[in-house]
Amino acid sequence: MSERPVSAEDVAAAVRGHSQVCAVGGGTKRPLVGAGVPIELSALSGITEYEASEYTFTAMAGTPVGEVEDALRAKGQYLPFDPLFVEAGATLGGTVASGLSGPGRFRYGGIRDFLIGVQFVDGRGQLVRSGGKVVKNAAGFDLPKFMVGSLGRFGIMTELSFKVFPAPVGSVTLKVACPDSAEAMERLAEISSSRWEADALDYQGGEGALFLRLGGPRKALDLLSQEIGNRWPGEVTRLENGAIWTDVKEARWGAGTHLAKVPVTPSRIVDLEEGLASLEGVQSWYSSGGAVAWLSFDGSDREALDRRLTDCGLAGLTVRGEGGGSPWLGQSEPRKILGAVKIALDPEGKFPAT
């Protein structure tokens, strides 16, 4: 049994009518869907307001991100945090609830930096609105930030407002060969602090290569590309299209059936790579300048990976693969502030606990 509301008021009624519910969007991150009667949000779709001159838009939570990107592209604008799983059908609500950002987070920040307003249904079945629909009107307690990465624990989002950026006039991607992970981290640090101002900076474990994306006028990109090529002669390849970033956002670089997100720092990547060396079925990709490790693996490798992350003192979140059970991997600690928010917004425990 599931509910398929067609309005925010219907969502509120569905929450009041069941003892436990969970939100379902595009189905691209099944391990994050908790227990309860599914509230399917596909009918809550569409852009309700788009002020291109103000660089803001408002849309229903079930709106496919691809639809939003098409509308923004027509006005020369975009979401700089590079939403994930767009081609797979990710929705705005699921993107915010999962808290997953793509390569563009490196320079421009993640979802949390672009979400300015949210309407949601709390555990009492009440419609709550926080933030605003334009940047200058986003005042008061910043409750929308708590919805980012909330995994549906605090409420079911029905409408979201974002700020956007002008799209760059040109873009170029460079691949820097670097099979040694320690040396790769040194180069990553150099690129991060350079005047090149990369839009995105990722590292592929295993193969050993850095990928950096530059945005701006074509002439400036040509000069920067040449400068970077001179810095590491014979090791820099200019990729003629940006297809690699679509593959990153859709996690096509990994052959495993499961995908986990692990927050890291560049200083911990070498140790993590050494720890993963014995797990033949695990592939790694490091994004956002080394702030996030993405690990592709099969279900049979889950227990071994869980132990390895625990040994490294790291926590992971399984975002793709089979649903059921806890999506968490490795070492995690309870967060008292989030627990307090959970009690305030969902006192009866209607939404998933994890």
C-alpha atoms as a printed R data frame, in Angstrom:
    type eleno elety resid chain resno      x      y       z
1   ATOM     1    CA   MET     A     1  0.000  0.000   0.000
2   ATOM     2    CA   SER     A     2  1.238  3.472  -0.841
3   ATOM     3    CA   GLU     A     3 -0.066  7.007  -1.099
4   ATOM     4    CA   ARG     A     4  0.246  9.198  -4.186
5   ATOM     5    CA   PRO     A     5 -0.705 12.738  -3.150
6   ATOM     6    CA   VAL     A     6 -1.251 15.449  -5.741
7   ATOM     7    CA   SER     A     7 -0.853 18.442  -3.411
8   ATOM     8    CA   ALA     A     8  0.968 19.482  -0.264
9   ATOM     9    CA   GLU     A     9 -2.337 19.266   1.602
10  ATOM    10    CA   ASP     A    10 -2.703 15.652   0.469
11  ATOM    11    CA   VAL     A    11  0.773 14.901   1.839
12  ATOM    12    CA   ALA     A    12 -0.244 16.386   5.184
13  ATOM    13    CA   ALA     A    13 -3.394 14.251   5.247
14  ATOM    14    CA   ALA     A    14 -1.390 11.119   4.407
15  ATOM    15    CA   VAL     A    15  1.032 11.787   7.272
16  ATOM    16    CA   ARG     A    16 -1.851 12.290   9.706
17  ATOM    17    CA   GLY     A    17 -3.508  9.107   8.479
18  ATOM    18    CA   HIS     A    18 -0.630  6.669   9.092
19  ATOM    19    CA   SER     A    19  1.532  5.758  12.070
20  ATOM    20    CA   GLN     A    20  4.712  5.556   9.994
21  ATOM    21    CA   VAL     A    21  5.496  6.944   6.540
22  ATOM    22    CA   CYS     A    22  8.442  7.501   4.221
23  ATOM    23    CA   ALA     A    23  8.937  9.722   1.194
24  ATOM    24    CA   VAL     A    24  9.681  8.219  -2.221
25  ATOM    25    CA   GLY     A    25 10.996 10.292  -5.122
26  ATOM    26    CA   GLY     A    26 12.677  9.085  -8.302
27  ATOM    27    CA   GLY     A    27 13.940  5.830  -6.784
28  ATOM    28    CA   THR     A    28 17.588  6.611  -7.555
29  ATOM    29    CA   LYS     A    29 18.789  6.180  -3.959
30  ATOM    30    CA   ARG     A    30 16.810  3.208  -2.668
31  ATOM    31    CA   PRO     A    31 18.971  2.400   0.397
32  ATOM    32    CA   LEU     A    32 17.976  5.789   1.842
33  ATOM    33    CA   VAL     A    33 14.223  5.064   1.759
34  ATOM    34    CA   GLY     A    34 13.221  4.062   5.279
35  ATOM    35    CA   ALA     A    35 10.364  2.023   6.699
36  ATOM    36    CA   GLY     A    36  6.720  3.062   6.596
37  ATOM    37    CA   VAL     A    37  3.888  3.579   4.148
38  ATOM    38    CA   PRO     A    38  5.482  5.018   0.976
39  ATOM    39    CA   ILE     A    39  4.372  8.556   0.121
40  ATOM    40    CA   GLU     A    40  5.121  8.740  -3.595
41  ATOM    41    CA   LEU     A    41  5.778 12.327  -4.665
42  ATOM    42    CA   SER     A    42  5.902 11.998  -8.459
43  ATOM    43    CA   ALA     A    43  2.626 13.928  -8.843
44  ATOM    44    CA   LEU     A    44  4.071 16.910  -6.954
45  ATOM    45    CA   SER     A    45  6.081 18.030  -9.942
46  ATOM    46    CA   GLY     A    46  6.745 21.232 -11.800
47  ATOM    47    CA   ILE     A    47  8.461 24.605 -11.517
48  ATOM    48    CA   THR     A    48  6.040 26.992  -9.810
49  ATOM    49    CA   GLU     A    49  8.139 30.173  -9.971
50  ATOM    50    CA   TYR     A    50 11.256 31.109 -11.888
51  ATOM    51    CA   GLU     A    51 12.675 34.609 -11.605
52  ATOM    52    CA   ALA     A    52 15.619 34.458 -14.011
53  ATOM    53    CA   SER     A    53 16.521 38.096 -13.287
54  ATOM    54    CA   GLU     A    54 16.709 37.273  -9.571
55  ATOM    55    CA   TYR     A    55 18.530 33.981 -10.180
56  ATOM    56    CA   THR     A    56 16.012 32.011  -8.120
57  ATOM    57    CA   PHE     A    57 13.374 29.366  -8.756
58  ATOM    58    CA   THR     A    58 10.782 27.415  -6.780
59  ATOM    59    CA   ALA     A    59  9.618 23.921  -7.700
60  ATOM    60    CA   MET     A    60  7.657 21.034  -6.236
61  ATOM    61    CA   ALA     A    61  9.700 18.372  -4.464
62  ATOM    62    CA   GLY     A    62  8.881 15.617  -6.963
63  ATOM    63    CA   THR     A    63 10.201 17.628  -9.923
64  ATOM    64    CA   PRO     A    64 12.940 15.758 -11.834
65  ATOM    65    CA   VAL     A    65 16.225 17.649 -11.578
66  ATOM    66    CA   GLY     A    66 16.678 17.200 -15.324
67  ATOM    67    CA   GLU     A    67 13.542 19.272 -15.943
68  ATOM    68    CA   VAL     A    68 14.943 22.058 -13.780
69  ATOM    69    CA   GLU     A    69 18.316 21.961 -15.529
70  ATOM    70    CA   ASP     A    70 16.630 22.256 -18.931
71  ATOM    71    CA   ALA     A    71 14.692 25.343 -17.821
72  ATOM    72    CA   LEU     A    72 17.813 26.952 -16.355
73  ATOM    73    CA   ARG     A    73 19.913 26.156 -19.417
74  ATOM    74    CA   ALA     A    74 17.428 28.010 -21.625
75  ATOM    75    CA   LYS     A    75 18.212 31.161 -19.603
76  ATOM    76    CA   GLY     A    76 21.969 30.611 -19.459
77  ATOM    77    CA   GLN     A    77 21.882 29.547 -15.811
78  ATOM    78    CA   TYR     A    78 22.659 26.390 -13.836
79  ATOM    79    CA   LEU     A    79 22.980 24.657 -10.458
80  ATOM    80    CA   PRO     A    80 26.723 24.875  -9.706
81  ATOM    81    CA   PHE     A    81 26.793 22.019  -7.181
82  ATOM    82    CA   ASP     A    82 26.351 19.465 -10.015
83  ATOM    83    CA   PRO     A    83 23.308 17.435  -8.860
84  ATOM    84    CA   LEU     A    84 23.857 13.670  -8.968
85  ATOM    85    CA   PHE     A    85 21.922 10.933 -10.805
86  ATOM    86    CA   VAL     A    86 20.043 13.398 -13.020
87  ATOM    87    CA   GLU     A    87 19.868 11.033 -15.989
88  ATOM    88    CA   ALA     A    88 18.651  8.267 -13.669
89  ATOM    89    CA   GLY     A    89 15.665 10.423 -12.672
90  ATOM    90    CA   ALA     A    90 16.672 12.099  -9.396
91  ATOM    91    CA   THR     A    91 14.132 14.578  -8.008
92  ATOM    92    CA   LEU     A    92 14.696 17.864  -6.182
93  ATOM    93    CA   GLY     A    93 13.307 16.523  -2.916
94  ATOM    94    CA   GLY     A    94 15.444 13.400  -3.010
95  ATOM    95    CA   THR     A    95 18.507 15.438  -3.896
96  ATOM    96    CA   VAL     A    96 18.044 17.664  -0.850
97  ATOM    97    CA   ALA     A    97 17.070 14.824   1.514
98  ATOM    98    CA   SER     A    98 20.151 12.804   0.542
99  ATOM    99    CA   GLY     A    99 22.443 15.829   0.763
100 ATOM   100    CA   LEU     A   100 24.482 14.597  -2.200
101 ATOM   101    CA   SER     A   101 26.424 17.159  -4.245
102 ATOM   102    CA   GLY     A   102 28.621 16.609  -7.281
103 ATOM   103    CA   PRO     A   103 32.063 17.796  -8.407
104 ATOM   104    CA   GLY     A   104 31.071 21.474  -8.563
105 ATOM   105    CA   ARG     A   105 30.872 21.539  -4.765
106 ATOM   106    CA   PHE     A   106 34.659 21.999  -4.783
107 ATOM   107    CA   ARG     A   107 34.511 25.657  -5.805
108 ATOM   108    CA   TYR     A   108 30.917 26.754  -5.369
109 ATOM   109    CA   GLY     A   109 29.669 24.844  -2.340
110 ATOM   110    CA   GLY     A   110 27.043 22.127  -1.996
111 ATOM   111    CA   ILE     A   111 23.270 21.947  -1.929
112 ATOM   112    CA   ARG     A   112 23.164 23.599   1.476
113 ATOM   113    CA   ASP     A   113 24.653 26.765  -0.031
114 ATOM   114    CA   PHE     A   114 21.957 27.087  -2.705
115 ATOM   115    CA   LEU     A   115 18.759 26.029  -0.916
116 ATOM   116    CA   ILE     A   116 17.015 29.176   0.336
117 ATOM   117    CA   GLY     A   117 13.502 28.005   1.174
118 ATOM   118    CA   VAL     A   118 11.493 24.884   1.886
119 ATOM   119    CA   GLN     A   119  7.910 23.854   2.529
120 ATOM   120    CA   PHE     A   120  7.448 20.513   4.260
121 ATOM   121    CA   VAL     A   121  5.015 18.429   6.296
122 ATOM   122    CA   ASP     A   122  6.169 17.710   9.846
123 ATOM   123    CA   GLY     A   123  5.373 14.710  12.034
124 ATOM   124    CA   ARG     A   124  2.119 16.281  13.235
125 ATOM   125    CA   GLY     A   125  0.853 16.545   9.672
126 ATOM   126    CA   GLN     A   126  1.280 20.309   9.577
127 ATOM   127    CA   LEU     A   127  2.537 22.316   6.613
128 ATOM   128    CA   VAL     A   128  5.631 24.297   7.584
129 ATOM   129    CA   ARG     A   129  7.400 26.916   5.474
130 ATOM   130    CA   SER     A   130 10.867 28.230   6.286
131 ATOM   131    CA   GLY     A   131 13.253 30.506   4.416
132 ATOM   132    CA   GLY     A   132 12.188 32.460   1.373
133 ATOM   133    CA   LYS     A   133 11.767 32.365  -2.395
134 ATOM   134    CA   VAL     A   134 14.324 35.068  -3.102
135 ATOM   135    CA   VAL     A   135 17.775 35.469  -1.575
136 ATOM   136    CA   LYS     A   136 17.130 38.808   0.157
137 ATOM   137    CA   ASN     A   137 13.994 37.400   1.820
138 ATOM   138    CA   ALA     A   138 15.626 34.276   3.322
139 ATOM   139    CA   ALA     A   139 15.562 35.490   6.930
140 ATOM   140    CA   GLY     A   140 14.977 33.902  10.331
141 ATOM   141    CA   PHE     A   141 16.059 30.494  11.645
142 ATOM   142    CA   ASP     A   142 17.672 28.638   8.755
143 ATOM   143    CA   LEU     A   143 15.587 25.475   9.024
144 ATOM   144    CA   PRO     A   144 16.067 24.567   5.326
145 ATOM   145    CA   LYS     A   145 19.705 23.715   6.076
146 ATOM   146    CA   PHE     A   146 18.552 20.960   8.458
147 ATOM   147    CA   MET     A   147 16.581 19.353   5.633
148 ATOM   148    CA   VAL     A   148 19.764 18.859   3.576
149 ATOM   149    CA   GLY     A   149 20.926 15.303   4.234
150 ATOM   150    CA   SER     A   150 18.022 14.671   6.623
151 ATOM   151    CA   LEU     A   151 17.133 11.380   4.842
152 ATOM   152    CA   GLY     A   152 13.445 12.095   5.413
153 ATOM   153    CA   ARG     A   153 13.792 11.954   9.213
154 ATOM   154    CA   PHE     A   154 12.356 15.413   9.925
155 ATOM   155    CA   GLY     A   155  9.534 15.734   7.410
156 ATOM   156    CA   ILE     A   156  8.361 15.288   3.840
157 ATOM   157    CA   MET     A   157  9.384 18.175   1.612
158 ATOM   158    CA   THR     A   158  6.739 19.437  -0.808
159 ATOM   159    CA   GLU     A   159  8.265 22.601  -2.302
160 ATOM   160    CA   LEU     A   160 11.820 23.943  -2.567
161 ATOM   161    CA   SER     A   161 13.418 27.262  -3.522
162 ATOM   162    CA   PHE     A   162 16.969 27.634  -4.820
163 ATOM   163    CA   LYS     A   163 19.333 30.330  -5.929
164 ATOM   164    CA   VAL     A   164 21.266 29.663  -9.156
165 ATOM   165    CA   PHE     A   165 24.317 31.012 -11.005
166 ATOM   166    CA   PRO     A   166 25.035 32.163 -14.565
167 ATOM   167    CA   ALA     A   167 26.497 29.284 -16.583
168 ATOM   168    CA   PRO     A   168 30.167 29.665 -17.587
169 ATOM   169    CA   VAL     A   169 30.705 30.753 -21.195
170 ATOM   170    CA   GLY     A   170 33.262 27.994 -21.747
171 ATOM   171    CA   SER     A   171 34.695 24.940 -20.037
172 ATOM   172    CA   VAL     A   172 37.700 22.664 -20.390
173 ATOM   173    CA   THR     A   173 38.699 19.458 -18.612
174 ATOM   174    CA   LEU     A   174 42.278 18.351 -18.004
175 ATOM   175    CA   LYS     A   175 43.464 14.907 -16.947
176 ATOM   176    CA   VAL     A   176 46.715 14.759 -14.990
177 ATOM   177    CA   ALA     A   177 48.231 11.271 -14.833
178 ATOM   178    CA   CYS     A   178 49.396 10.459 -11.310
179 ATOM   179    CA   PRO     A   179 49.350  6.759 -10.317
180 ATOM   180    CA   ASP     A   180 51.006  7.349  -6.924
181 ATOM   181    CA   SER     A   181 48.308  8.475  -4.471
182 ATOM   182    CA   ALA     A   182 50.725 10.362  -2.202
183 ATOM   183    CA   GLU     A   183 52.062 12.388  -5.125
184 ATOM   184    CA   ALA     A   184 48.509 12.884  -6.377
185 ATOM   185    CA   MET     A   185 47.542 14.453  -3.052
186 ATOM   186    CA   GLU     A   186 50.487 16.841  -3.291
187 ATOM   187    CA   ARG     A   187 49.354 17.906  -6.744
188 ATOM   188    CA   LEU     A   188 45.763 18.168  -5.573
189 ATOM   189    CA   ALA     A   189 46.869 20.536  -2.807
190 ATOM   190    CA   GLU     A   190 48.867 22.597  -5.295
191 ATOM   191    CA   ILE     A   191 45.924 22.891  -7.682
192 ATOM   192    CA   SER     A   192 43.544 23.754  -4.807
193 ATOM   193    CA   SER     A   193 45.665 26.717  -3.743
194 ATOM   194    CA   SER     A   194 46.660 27.886  -7.223
195 ATOM   195    CA   ARG     A   195 45.382 30.850  -9.187
196 ATOM   196    CA   TRP     A   196 43.826 28.449 -11.702
197 ATOM   197    CA   GLU     A   197 40.567 28.370  -9.691
198 ATOM   198    CA   ALA     A   198 39.331 24.992 -10.895
199 ATOM   199    CA   ASP     A   199 35.552 24.534 -10.912
200 ATOM   200    CA   ALA     A   200 35.970 20.853 -10.073
201 ATOM   201    CA   LEU     A   201 38.888 18.731  -8.896
202 ATOM   202    CA   ASP     A   202 38.547 14.938  -8.603
203 ATOM   203    CA   TYR     A   203 40.924 12.019  -8.177
204 ATOM   204    CA   GLN     A   204 40.357  8.519  -9.506
205 ATOM   205    CA   GLY     A   205 41.815  5.857  -7.247
206 ATOM   206    CA   GLY     A   206 43.260  2.722  -8.789
207 ATOM   207    CA   GLU     A   207 44.054  4.174 -12.230
208 ATOM   208    CA   GLY     A   208 45.564  7.195 -10.543
209 ATOM   209    CA   ALA     A   209 44.571 10.383 -12.331
210 ATOM   210    CA   LEU     A   210 43.484 13.877 -11.350
211 ATOM   211    CA   PHE     A   211 40.660 15.523 -13.287
212 ATOM   212    CA   LEU     A   212 40.194 19.282 -13.115
213 ATOM   213    CA   ARG     A   213 37.580 21.431 -14.800
214 ATOM   214    CA   LEU     A   214 38.085 25.086 -15.617
215 ATOM   215    CA   GLY     A   215 35.371 27.536 -16.578
216 ATOM   216    CA   GLY     A   216 35.534 30.941 -18.267
217 ATOM   217    CA   PRO     A   217 36.273 32.632 -21.610
218 ATOM   218    CA   ARG     A   218 37.853 30.347 -24.202
219 ATOM   219    CA   LYS     A   219 41.020 32.412 -24.609
220 ATOM   220    CA   ALA     A   220 41.686 32.376 -20.864
221 ATOM   221    CA   LEU     A   221 41.034 28.626 -20.736
222 ATOM   222    CA   ASP     A   222 43.567 28.006 -23.495
223 ATOM   223    CA   LEU     A   223 46.227 29.975 -21.605
224 ATOM   224    CA   LEU     A   224 45.520 28.209 -18.315
225 ATOM   225    CA   SER     A   225 45.546 24.804 -20.008
226 ATOM   226    CA   GLN     A   226 48.930 25.543 -21.497
227 ATOM   227    CA   GLU     A   227 50.273 26.715 -18.131
228 ATOM   228    CA   ILE     A   228 49.079 23.579 -16.380
229 ATOM   229    CA   GLY     A   229 50.518 21.407 -19.144
230 ATOM   230    CA   ASN     A   230 53.889 23.117 -18.699
231 ATOM   231    CA   ARG     A   231 53.730 22.452 -14.959
232 ATOM   232    CA   TRP     A   232 53.613 18.664 -15.501
233 ATOM   233    CA   PRO     A   233 55.039 18.046 -18.996
234 ATOM   234    CA   GLY     A   234 53.843 14.919 -20.734
235 ATOM   235    CA   GLU     A   235 51.331 14.078 -17.981
236 ATOM   236    CA   VAL     A   236 48.469 16.428 -18.840
237 ATOM   237    CA   THR     A   237 45.789 15.518 -21.381
238 ATOM   238    CA   ARG     A   238 43.113 17.930 -22.521
239 ATOM   239    CA   LEU     A   239 39.746 16.213 -22.866
240 ATOM   240    CA   GLU     A   240 37.751 17.685 -25.716
241 ATOM   241    CA   ASN     A   241 34.375 17.242 -24.048
242 ATOM   242    CA   GLY     A   242 33.100 17.144 -20.484
243 ATOM   243    CA   ALA     A   243 31.604 13.670 -20.676
244 ATOM   244    CA   ILE     A   244 33.766 12.545 -17.758
245 ATOM   245    CA   TRP     A   245 31.742 14.751 -15.400
246 ATOM   246    CA   THR     A   246 28.459 13.198 -16.491
247 ATOM   247    CA   ASP     A   247 29.992  9.791 -15.809
248 ATOM   248    CA   VAL     A   248 31.057 11.011 -12.366
249 ATOM   249    CA   LYS     A   249 27.600 12.382 -11.562
250 ATOM   250    CA   GLU     A   250 25.961  9.123 -12.658
251 ATOM   251    CA   ALA     A   251 28.686  6.984 -10.974
252 ATOM   252    CA   ARG     A   252 29.458  5.191 -14.237
253 ATOM   253    CA   TRP     A   253 33.137  4.921 -13.287
254 ATOM   254    CA   GLY     A   254 32.313  2.052 -10.903
255 ATOM   255    CA   ALA     A   255 31.267 -1.472 -11.860
256 ATOM   256    CA   GLY     A   256 29.770 -2.408  -8.485
257 ATOM   257    CA   THR     A   257 26.064 -2.728  -7.710
258 ATOM   258    CA   HIS     A   258 26.397 -0.527  -4.613
259 ATOM   259    CA   LEU     A   259 27.710  2.989  -4.066
260 ATOM   260    CA   ALA     A   260 28.721  4.604  -0.775
261 ATOM   261    CA   LYS     A   261 29.654  8.156   0.157
262 ATOM   262    CA   VAL     A   262 32.436  8.589   2.716
263 ATOM   263    CA   PRO     A   263 33.429 12.072   3.980
264 ATOM   264    CA   VAL     A   264 37.225 12.327   4.047
265 ATOM   265    CA   THR     A   265 40.050 14.855   3.860
266 ATOM   266    CA   PRO     A   266 42.934 14.737   1.369
267 ATOM   267    CA   SER     A   267 45.315 13.859   4.209
268 ATOM   268    CA   ARG     A   268 43.427 10.607   4.814
269 ATOM   269    CA   ILE     A   269 43.102  9.439   1.233
270 ATOM   270    CA   VAL     A   270 46.478  7.687   1.056
271 ATOM   271    CA   ASP     A   271 45.699  5.582   4.139
272 ATOM   272    CA   LEU     A   272 42.221  4.808   2.842
273 ATOM   273    CA   GLU     A   273 43.590  3.713  -0.525
274 ATOM   274    CA   GLU     A   274 46.046  1.412   1.230
275 ATOM   275    CA   GLY     A   275 43.222 -0.015   3.314
276 ATOM   276    CA   LEU     A   276 41.108 -0.669   0.228
277 ATOM   277    CA   ALA     A   277 43.939 -2.379  -1.678
278 ATOM   278    CA   SER     A   278 43.010 -5.790  -0.245
279 ATOM   279    CA   LEU     A   279 39.364 -5.422  -1.286
280 ATOM   280    CA   GLU     A   280 39.551 -6.318  -4.964
281 ATOM   281    CA   GLY     A   281 35.900 -5.597  -5.665
282 ATOM   282    CA   VAL     A   282 35.979 -2.020  -4.357
283 ATOM   283    CA   GLN     A   283 36.647  0.925  -6.675
284 ATOM   284    CA   SER     A   284 37.215  4.485  -5.480
285 ATOM   285    CA   TRP     A   285 36.676  7.987  -6.782
286 ATOM   286    CA   TYR     A   286 37.479 11.102  -4.745
287 ATOM   287    CA   SER     A   287 35.495 14.248  -5.453
288 ATOM   288    CA   SER     A   288 35.194 17.867  -4.312
289 ATOM   289    CA   GLY     A   289 38.938 18.347  -3.974
290 ATOM   290    CA   GLY     A   290 39.323 15.201  -1.871
291 ATOM   291    CA   ALA     A   291 36.462 15.992   0.556
292 ATOM   292    CA   VAL     A   292 34.341 13.007  -0.471
293 ATOM   293    CA   ALA     A   293 35.243  9.395  -1.250
294 ATOM   294    CA   TRP     A   294 32.825  7.495  -3.465
295 ATOM   295    CA   LEU     A   295 33.205  3.722  -3.185
296 ATOM   296    CA   SER     A   296 31.682  1.293  -5.695
297 ATOM   297    CA   PHE     A   297 31.263 -2.287  -4.478
298 ATOM   298    CA   ASP     A   298 29.101 -5.398  -4.684
299 ATOM   299    CA   GLY     A   299 26.869 -6.585  -1.876
300 ATOM   300    CA   SER     A   300 29.247 -9.429  -1.069
301 ATOM   301    CA   ASP     A   301 31.953 -6.869  -0.200
302 ATOM   302    CA   ARG     A   302 29.782 -4.898   2.220
303 ATOM   303    CA   GLU     A   303 30.930 -6.527   5.481
304 ATOM   304    CA   ALA     A   304 34.613 -6.298   4.589
305 ATOM   305    CA   LEU     A   305 34.223 -2.673   3.549
306 ATOM   306    CA   ASP     A   306 32.322 -1.918   6.741
307 ATOM   307    CA   ARG     A   307 35.213 -3.306   8.805
308 ATOM   308    CA   ARG     A   308 37.791 -1.443   6.746
309 ATOM   309    CA   LEU     A   309 36.041  1.901   7.219
310 ATOM   310    CA   THR     A   310 35.685  1.221  10.943
311 ATOM   311    CA   ASP     A   311 39.411  0.490  11.185
312 ATOM   312    CA   CYS     A   312 40.101  3.794   9.417
313 ATOM   313    CA   GLY     A   313 37.751  5.687  11.719
314 ATOM   314    CA   LEU     A   314 35.511  6.672   8.813
315 ATOM   315    CA   ALA     A   315 31.743  6.573   8.306
316 ATOM   316    CA   GLY     A   316 30.000  5.809   5.025
317 ATOM   317    CA   LEU     A   317 26.461  6.063   3.674
318 ATOM   318    CA   THR     A   318 25.211  3.585   1.079
319 ATOM   319    CA   VAL     A   319 23.238  5.575  -1.489
320 ATOM   320    CA   ARG     A   320 22.738  3.032  -4.284
321 ATOM   321    CA   GLY     A   321 22.151 -0.693  -4.300
322 ATOM   322    CA   GLU     A   322 19.677 -2.969  -2.597
323 ATOM   323    CA   GLY     A   323 17.370 -1.399  -0.050
324 ATOM   324    CA   GLY     A   324 16.633 -2.756   3.409
325 ATOM   325    CA   GLY     A   325 18.733 -2.620   6.553
326 ATOM   326    CA   SER     A   326 20.846  0.282   7.679
327 ATOM   327    CA   PRO     A   327 22.521  2.308   4.924
328 ATOM   328    CA   TRP     A   328 25.383  3.250   7.260
329 ATOM   329    CA   LEU     A   329 28.879  1.804   7.055
330 ATOM   330    CA   GLY     A   330 31.933  2.115   9.287
331 ATOM   331    CA   GLN     A   331 32.178  4.284  12.369
332 ATOM   332    CA   SER     A   332 29.471  6.794  13.131
333 ATOM   333    CA   GLU     A   333 28.631  8.880  16.172
334 ATOM   334    CA   PRO     A   334 25.211 10.078  17.393
335 ATOM   335    CA   ARG     A   335 24.527 13.748  16.715
336 ATOM   336    CA   LYS     A   336 22.703 15.373  19.611
337 ATOM   337    CA   ILE     A   337 21.590 18.457  17.698
338 ATOM   338    CA   LEU     A   338 19.954 16.403  14.948
339 ATOM   339    CA   GLY     A   339 18.312 14.263  17.627
340 ATOM   340    CA   ALA     A   340 16.800 17.368  19.179
341 ATOM   341    CA   VAL     A   341 15.531 18.559  15.784
342 ATOM   342    CA   LYS     A   342 14.010 15.114  15.198
343 ATOM   343    CA   ILE     A   343 12.094 15.265  18.489
344 ATOM   344    CA   ALA     A   344 10.855 18.784  17.774
345 ATOM   345    CA   LEU     A   345  9.649 18.089  14.227
346 ATOM   346    CA   ASP     A   346  8.594 14.441  14.576
347 ATOM   347    CA   PRO     A   347  7.604 13.817  18.213
348 ATOM   348    CA   GLU     A   348  5.534 10.731  17.345
349 ATOM   349    CA   GLY     A   349  8.276  9.094  15.275
350 ATOM   350    CA   LYS     A   350  6.285  8.921  12.044
351 ATOM   351    CA   PHE     A   351  9.325  9.337   9.799
352 ATOM   352    CA   PRO     A   352 12.307  6.957   9.477
353 ATOM   353    CA   ALA     A   353 14.727  6.952  12.389
354 ATOM   354    CA   THR     A   354 17.913  6.490  10.349
